[in-house]
């Protein structure tokens, strides 16, 4: 623990907080701290008690500020779980930068090795359950033996896009015995060269120059999307049957809904996946899951500013309700299953 961080542990008030947490006497309310001292307290408790810290802030700006403050007090990495916009329209060029960051940080959150700072929207919005994340994640090891056709199938099922040349996260390409993959959470794409079925070389490479840089022993391929049709009950075929069932029962009542559902069903049948898969997130994961489901049971959860967090939750819930109602009217969503966030208990 940094010396500047240890100074707070000499205070009588700090000892009372630490003993309360050790004894399970939570929640503990602490008032009168400035933002920088909140970071100091969280870092000291996490370091002294050897437990993961999860800090809930009102919005992304407050998260970024907390992350900067923590850098002065802790040698443990701190990452921010961002919020994102759900993709409800089939726009091929929509960016998934924040979604990729979310997937990577959710993995870190579950692992318990980093301090994670999360905004209210990022905490409450629906996502893939932890067991689904594990199911869609797979490693590729140096010197391991693999069937490239099976790897390609796994990548497609995990939402990756096949292309001629990798240019961004969530893409892969296969040329002869060379497989390039840019997995979410990785700093650069990885080039894997096979000798038969064995991984002969595996290293990062520069997109611009195509030159290899640093070698690595393992690449963990995280899923490329939070809403993966392949993870629906019964897989992609199961999701397709659910959509077709709605088409059969709602065709005459809502022509726009019927048209949109038919278009999605055709896309799903042909491609197996499409940009607006978020529309069917409640169908894919029948049990609502949020980032809260990734928090380890022994983690310490800090609330930066309770009043601000509670108000942010109220505003976010109102905004999401209005957005969903507008999409329902346009026939872009199906009302019975249009649940995309959890509520914050008062």
ABEGO torsion letter per residue (X at the ends): XBAAAAAAAABAAAAAAAAAAAAGBOBBBBBGBBAAAAAAAAAAAAAAAGBBBBBBBABAAAAAAAAAAAAAABABBBBBBBBBBBBABBBAABBAAAAAAAAAAAAAAAAGABBBBBBAAAAABBBBBAAAAAAABBBBBBGBBBBAAAAAAAAAAAGBBBBABBABBGBBBBBEABBBBBBBGBABBBBBBBBEABBABBBBBBAAAGBBBBBBABBBBBBABABBAAABBGEAAAAAAAAAAAAAAAAAABAAAAAAAAAAAAAAAAAGBBAAAAAAAAAABABBBBAAAABBAABBBBBABAAAAAAAAAAAAAAAAAAAAAAAAAGABBAAABBABBBBBX
